[in-house]
Amino acid sequence: MTTVAHSKEEYAQYTEGITDVMSYLGIDTSKDFTVNGMKYSKNKDGWYESEANSEAQTAYELLFCKLNDAPVVTLNDAITV
């Protein structure tokens, strides 16, 4: 899913609209859902994220740590340390 939101507020408004449309189509977005074979869920920030995107992010974080000989942590952990 691509958006041109420039802030969390704009993205929240965008996802609210998406949630309304999904509800109209009978898709319950309060839990994981599938569209055209792609599984989606809300991430810890409340943003919709595909399973493929989550897996790619995890793979990137692992590769980044291995290439930099760093302990394996998530990028979010590294930012808060």
N, C-alpha and C positions, 0 to 999 in steps of 0.2 A: 504494500500500500504506500503510495507516494503522496506527500502533501507539501504545500509551500508555506506552511506555518512558520512564523519567525519568532514565536515565543510559546511558552507553555500554555498561556491563556488562549492563543489562537488555536493551538493543537487541541485543547480541551473542547473548544467550540466545534472544531472539525469532527472530533470523535463523538461528540454528542449528536451531531447530525447523522453520522454513520450508524450510531446505536439506534436512532429513530428509524432509519431505513431498514436496518437488519430486523428490528422488531416487527415492522410492517410486513417483512418477508417471512416472518415466523421463526427467525433465528434468535435463540436465547444467548445474548452476549455476556450474561452474568457468569457463565462458565465457558470452558473451552468449546470451540465450534469449528466446523470444517466448511470450507467454500471451495468448490471445484477440486476436491481432493487435498487441499492445503489446510493443515490444522493451524488455528489461531488461538491465542489466549492473551490476557492482559499481563504485561510484565510488572515488575515491582513498582514502576512509576505510574501504572495505570494506563499505559499506552498499549494498543493492539500490536502484537508481534507474532509473526509466523514461526512455526516450529523450525523451519529451515533457517530463518534469520538467527534464532537463538542458538542453533547448532553451529552456524558459521561464526558467530561471535565467540562462542566457547573455543572453537578450533583456533581462531585468531589469537585469543588470549594465551592459549597453551603454546602456540608457535612463537609468539612474541617473547614469552618467558624463556623458552628453550634457546632461541637465538641470542638472547641477551644474558644467558646463564644466570637467570634470576629465579627465585623461588616462584612456584606456580601460585598466583593469586589472580583474582579477577581485576579488570581495569578499575572497576568501582572501588575495590579494596585499596588499590594502589593510590587512587586519588585521595582517599580519606586518611591515609597513613601519614 
